[in-house]
Amino acid sequence: MLEVLIGAINHAPVSKVEQMETELRKLSQAELCQIRAWLDDLIEDELEFTPEFEASIQRAERDRSDGKPARVREPEGK
């Protein structure tokens, strides 16, 4: 009975992420860079540009062109 339990533990299903991690470790640095660029593009394409976000970008660009220093957000609790 114990052997059956140990066998079941050793053959536990592997998540898709774990499978991908295993495959990614087999790639060269150049191939990893290609994957990274593709992931960056994929994530960027899925970002939602709300009107508020676009307005904040325009405000920051105006401030920079007016010579105002960049506003830096401090973590809460400081």
C-alpha positions as CSV (number, residue, x, y, z in Angstrom):
1,M,0.0,0.0,0.0
2,L,2.8,2.4,0.9
3,E,4.5,1.7,-2.5
4,V,1.3,2.7,-4.3
5,L,1.1,6.0,-2.4
6,I,4.8,6.8,-3.1
7,G,4.2,6.0,-6.8
8,A,1.2,8.3,-6.9
9,I,3.2,11.1,-5.3
10,N,6.0,10.7,-7.8
11,H,3.6,10.8,-10.8
12,A,1.6,13.8,-9.6
13,P,0.3,15.9,-12.5
14,V,2.5,18.8,-13.5
15,S,1.0,22.2,-14.1
16,K,1.3,23.9,-17.5
17,V,3.6,26.5,-16.1
18,E,5.9,23.8,-14.7
19,Q,5.9,22.1,-18.1
20,M,6.8,25.4,-19.8
21,E,9.5,26.1,-17.3
22,T,11.1,22.8,-18.1
23,E,11.0,23.5,-21.8
24,L,12.3,27.0,-21.4
25,R,15.3,25.8,-19.6
26,K,16.3,23.9,-22.7
27,L,16.4,27.0,-24.9
28,S,19.5,29.1,-25.8
29,Q,19.9,32.7,-24.6
30,A,18.9,34.0,-28.0
31,E,15.7,31.9,-28.0
32,L,14.9,33.1,-24.5
33,C,15.2,36.7,-25.7
34,Q,12.8,36.0,-28.5
35,I,10.3,34.5,-26.1
36,R,10.7,37.4,-23.7
37,A,10.1,39.9,-26.5
38,W,7.0,38.0,-27.6
39,L,5.7,37.9,-24.0
40,D,6.4,41.7,-23.6
41,D,4.4,42.4,-26.8
42,L,1.6,40.1,-25.8
43,I,1.3,41.7,-22.3
44,E,1.5,45.2,-23.7
45,D,-1.2,44.5,-26.3
46,E,-3.5,43.4,-23.6
47,L,-3.1,46.6,-21.4
48,E,-6.1,48.8,-21.2
49,F,-5.4,52.4,-22.0
50,T,-8.2,54.2,-20.2
51,P,-8.9,57.9,-20.8
52,E,-7.5,58.6,-17.3
53,F,-4.3,56.8,-18.0
54,E,-3.8,58.6,-21.3
55,A,-4.5,61.9,-19.6
56,S,-1.9,61.2,-17.0
57,I,0.7,60.4,-19.7
58,Q,-0.1,63.7,-21.5
59,R,0.2,65.6,-18.2
60,A,3.6,64.1,-17.5
61,E,4.7,64.9,-21.1
62,R,3.6,68.6,-20.6
63,D,5.3,68.8,-17.2
64,R,8.5,67.4,-18.7
65,S,8.5,69.9,-21.6
66,D,7.8,72.7,-19.1
67,G,10.9,71.7,-17.1
68,K,9.0,70.5,-14.1
69,P,10.6,67.6,-12.2
70,A,9.0,64.2,-12.4
71,R,6.7,63.2,-9.7
72,V,7.8,60.1,-7.9
73,R,5.3,57.9,-6.0
74,E,6.5,56.8,-2.6
75,P,5.3,53.5,-1.2
76,E,2.5,53.8,1.3
77,G,3.5,54.0,4.9
78,K,6.7,56.0,4.4
